Every structure is written in structure tokens, then in C-alpha cells.
């Protein structure tokens, strides 16, 4: 595994992306030495649900699992269209098949479900009934949880960006367990007692 692969995380970006869902994860990874590379349908600008324009670093057809430590798929309204973001779901399958983790939140979990990646994995998402729209075979494995990790697939709902980030940090070994717990308590629950532990970790 190359140094570049170990320290590069790919963040998918596309129109209607939910701005709030990946902020904690991406900011902390960048602070901890990871290079965050954005991947769009092409290298043309995309516009988030909040109206922010992003310019992708590369196009989805250039993305290779061997160049990455993780693929992050944010939610977006477009995930409810079965074809609009299908190339990103296919890329997720390529990553998982190559042993590289994928983290999907909110609508992106529907994309994973359509691709069959949640049929035999514990998972969560916006709601069981939303994932059921994909007509996938994994409904019995849905969990009412803020975030779930099962065999290199991380899933979370739209109101749990902190838990989503927590699972990503745990999978990549970004923090020691005590620090990870403190980070989550600080950002998810405003626990002031956790602040000193997080700061001391650098």
C-alpha cells in the first residue's frame, strides 16, 4: 500500500449534495494529515443543496480504489433517481470488492442498496421505508441506529453527521478509542468535559 493510498480520501460531490453531512469527517481528516480529493460526475462545477458551487478535483471515471483509503458518499436529492448517481454506486462496489472502505450517509445509502451492497450487511439510513424504495433484499438487516459499520461499509442517517464521522475515524484509526469517544461526546453532545481530551490529542 502506497503512502498516497494511505493518506488520500475521496469525497464524492454532485448536484444537490447535502452540505452538512460530511463536514465533521472531512475537516478532521484534513487536520489529521489526510488529503481530501473531490470526485464529481465530471470536472464541471456542481451545486450543493445549499447553493454552494464546488469544483471537483477529478471525474468519477478517473477514480481507482488502489489510490484511496476511503470513499465518502454524501446524501443528495439525486440519489432518489435510480440512474443519476449510479456511477458512484458502482464505484462503491469496486471499492468494497478491492477491500477499501466506503462511507455513505442519507440518500447515498439508497445507492448502496440498489447496488446490492446492503443485502447482507447490517446498515442504517434515513429510514427503513426510504431504503425499501430501492427494492433491495436487505431490509431485515436495517438497524435503528445513528451509524453502522459492517465489513468496510459505513452507513448513517441525515441527522447524524457526528456519528458518521465517528465511524470513519474508527475505521481509519484516526484517534485512540478514548479520544474518539471524547470527540463524539464533544461534538454530538456538547460535553465540555471532553474538550481537554480532544485538545490534548493535538
LOKELO-880629 format. One record per residue (C-alpha): residue number from 1; x, y, z. Coordinates in steps of 0.02 Angstrom, whole numbers, plus 50000, padded with zeros to 5 digits. Example, Ala and Ser with C-alpha at 12.3 -4.5 7.8 and 13.67 -1.06 7.14 Angstrom:
nr,px,py,pz
1,50615,49775,50390
2,50684,49947,50357
REM end
This chain:
nr,px,py,pz
1,50000,50000,50000
2,50074,50167,49947
3,50086,50320,50059
4,49968,50410,49940
5,49837,50274,49957
6,49852,50275,50146
7,49827,50463,50159
8,49705,50505,50018
9,49519,50506,50049
10,49397,50532,49906
11,49241,50635,49934
12,49104,50619,49803
13,49023,50784,49754
14,48870,50808,49644
15,48721,50922,49621
16,48601,50931,49771
17,48736,50864,49890
18,48684,50890,50072
19,48810,51016,50137
20,48801,50970,50322
21,48829,50783,50312
22,49017,50767,50286
23,49088,50925,50365
24,49149,50847,50527
25,49228,50698,50440
26,49315,50795,50303
27,49379,50936,50414
28,49451,50819,50544
29,49531,50704,50416
30,49615,50853,50333
31,49678,50913,50503
32,49748,50740,50538
33,49854,50731,50381
34,49736,50657,50252
35,49724,50730,50078
36,49540,50752,50032
37,49509,50739,49845
38,49338,50782,49775
39,49263,50674,49637
40,49119,50732,49528
41,49021,50662,49382
42,49146,50764,49280
43,49263,50907,49323
44,49125,51033,49291
45,49060,51130,49443
46,48922,51054,49549
47,48798,51146,49661
48,48753,51084,49835
49,48579,51090,49909
50,48636,51249,49999
51,48680,51333,49834
52,48869,51319,49857
53,48967,51283,49698
54,49109,51156,49708
55,49238,51118,49575
56,49281,50932,49580
57,49465,50885,49577
58,49432,50738,49462
59,49294,50645,49372
60,49217,50481,49430
61,49290,50386,49282
62,49465,50427,49347
63,49432,50355,49521
64,49525,50196,49569
65,49513,50104,49736
66,49700,50073,49739
67,49729,50261,49752
68,49618,50283,49905
69,49598,50247,50089
70,49411,50283,50088
71,49267,50339,49977
72,49139,50455,50058
73,48966,50469,49978
74,48859,50613,50044
75,48672,50616,50030
76,48588,50711,49889
77,48414,50727,49817
78,48481,50647,49657
79,48504,50480,49746
80,48317,50454,49734
81,48336,50445,49545
82,48389,50267,49504
83,48513,50318,49370
84,48576,50494,49408
85,48716,50442,49526
86,48731,50259,49477
87,48915,50279,49429
88,48954,50323,49610
89,48862,50169,49673
90,48959,50061,49551
91,49120,50142,49611
92,49070,50097,49789
93,49055,49915,49738
94,49228,49922,49658
95,49299,49994,49819
96,49218,49862,49929
97,49275,49722,49813
98,49452,49791,49825
99,49445,49797,50015
100,49438,49987,50025
101,49302,50055,50141
102,49152,50158,50085
103,49054,50277,50195
104,48878,50326,50140
105,48756,50441,50227
106,48572,50479,50200
107,48519,50458,50018
108,48685,50380,49970
109,48632,50226,50068
110,48492,50204,49940
111,48625,50198,49806
112,48719,50062,49901
113,48557,49966,49924
114,48520,49971,49737
115,48696,49906,49705
116,48665,49758,49822
117,48795,49812,49949
118,48672,49812,50094
119,48586,49646,50058
120,48698,49550,50179
121,48765,49688,50291
122,48697,49773,50446
123,48659,49952,50399
124,48556,50107,50432
125,48499,50259,50334
126,48368,50395,50333
127,48229,50269,50371
128,48187,50088,50332
129,48044,50140,50219
130,48161,50252,50116
131,48284,50111,50086
132,48139,49996,50043
133,48107,50105,49889
134,48264,50029,49815
135,48179,49857,49819
136,48337,49784,49894
137,48346,49618,49985
138,48425,49680,50147
139,48277,49754,50239
140,48292,49630,50382
141,48467,49694,50417
142,48415,49876,50439
143,48456,49946,50611
144,48380,50093,50702
145,48550,50169,50744
146,48641,50332,50715
147,48777,50246,50613
148,48829,50067,50575
149,48989,49987,50510
150,48989,49813,50436
151,49134,49743,50335
152,49202,49905,50265
153,49032,49983,50231
154,48984,50130,50344
155,48806,50196,50340
156,48719,50337,50432
157,48561,50442,50428
158,48549,50626,50379
159,48537,50691,50557
160,48694,50602,50618
161,48848,50682,50539
162,48945,50665,50703
163,48910,50479,50715
164,48954,50461,50531
165,49121,50545,50563
166,49149,50438,50719
167,49132,50278,50617
168,49250,50344,50484
169,49380,50393,50614
170,49365,50222,50696
171,49386,50129,50531
172,49540,50231,50482
173,49615,50230,50657
174,49621,50420,50664
175,49601,50427,50854
176,49638,50315,51002
177,49473,50246,51073
178,49471,50365,51223
179,49498,50516,51111
180,49369,50456,50985
181,49241,50439,51125
182,49283,50613,51188
183,49273,50686,51011
184,49099,50615,50989
185,49041,50675,51160
186,49107,50849,51124
187,49032,50873,50952
188,48873,50768,50967
189,48827,50812,51146
190,48922,50974,51185
191,49007,50886,51331
192,49130,51016,51394
193,49222,50884,51496
194,49278,50803,51333
195,49360,50961,51267
196,49526,50943,51357
197,49546,50763,51299
198,49520,50812,51118
199,49637,50962,51130
200,49772,50860,51215
201,49767,50737,51071
202,49827,50875,50956
REM end
